[in-house]
Amino acid sequence: MNRFLPSKKLSVFLGVILVVLVCFFVFFEFKNERTSYFTNTQTKTVEVVTKEIQQVLKNDSDDDGLKDWEEILWKTDPNNPDTDGDGTDDNSEILSNRDPLTAGPNDILGNKITTTEDTQSEAQERKPLTQTEILSRELFTGYVALKQNNQLGTTKEEQLIDNLITRNLLLNINSVKKNTLGDLNIIENHSRETLLQYVNELTTIINLGHDLVEESTLIKTALETKNEKDLDKLNLNLKIYTKMKDLLLTIEVPSIISSIHLDGINNLNDLINDVSDMLLVFEDPIRGLKGVENYFDDVIKASTNSIKMIDYFNKIDIKFNL
């Protein structure tokens, strides 16, 4: 009998965690802040994120000894301590190797625990797993091992969760293509007139960012409404970032400022990748979360690089009209 569904059910669980984390990001770190190409912001550390998830994982709504996330694994009711109504609470039945979904006395689980759907097709098996599915399987496998060794509720359980969360939050899911100086239209003319022209063209490109929609608000709204269509505006941001990058690759760049200019282009490459990952938040919540985390870090890098650019031209009395 298949009593576990590690992909679909756990994706719901992970989605709930993601809502908590994103709301935490928005309301505590980025309250009243609008991110842009020239905005300073802060970032959330993995340690604090892990602490938040640990708190969620401790929840036991019906006080039956079975945590809410374990109730999802067993398909039991997290608000009912005795799901099958046979007089024995869910946790006690599981510890006695009884089925918490079937009223006793004939409710022995047996020795075999199925970890995949019997009806799963070969095509599904061959399909690459999302990062969320990988985490789900690792969590499920670890949970079963702890159960079989009577280590649930011990420090081993906490270590399992800590290791899974930290590894997945620190994971570099995919590498971002970087441009090089060879991709730029570099010129050796450093006259004031040339520098003024460069600043005017750069200002025009940067001002395209005024049409950007705040990504953190979009993600928060989409997760609260559970409506993927709320993410559609992220595609507009992707188009703006891409257009800015393409224009930065075509304008003439004085060699004395080329390194900072290149950093700006690669900042946009990072943001494009981050927003692309955020768009996958419903399909692959872990990857979406990673996109959110990286986005905030990359906005800081973009802001720092922008300040370098402004400071350089301020020293030679050339101002940006932003």
Secondary structure, 3 states (H helix, E strand, C coil): CCCCCCCHHHHHHHHHHHHHHHHHHHHHHCCCCCCCCCCCCCCCCHHHHHHHHHHHHCCCCCCCCCCHHHHHHHCCCCCCCCCCCCCCCHHHHHHCCECCCCCCCCCECCCCCCCCCCCCCHHHHHCCCCHHHHHHHHHHHHHHHHHHCCCCCCHHHHHHHHHHHHHHHHCCCCCCCCCCHHHCEEECCCCHHHHHHHHHHHHHHHHHHHHCCCHHHHHHHHHHHCCHHHHHHHHHHHHHHHHHHHHHHHCEEEHHHHHHHHHHHHHHHHHHHHHHHHCCCCCCHHHHHHHHHHHHHHHHHHHHHHHHHHHHHHHCCCCCCC
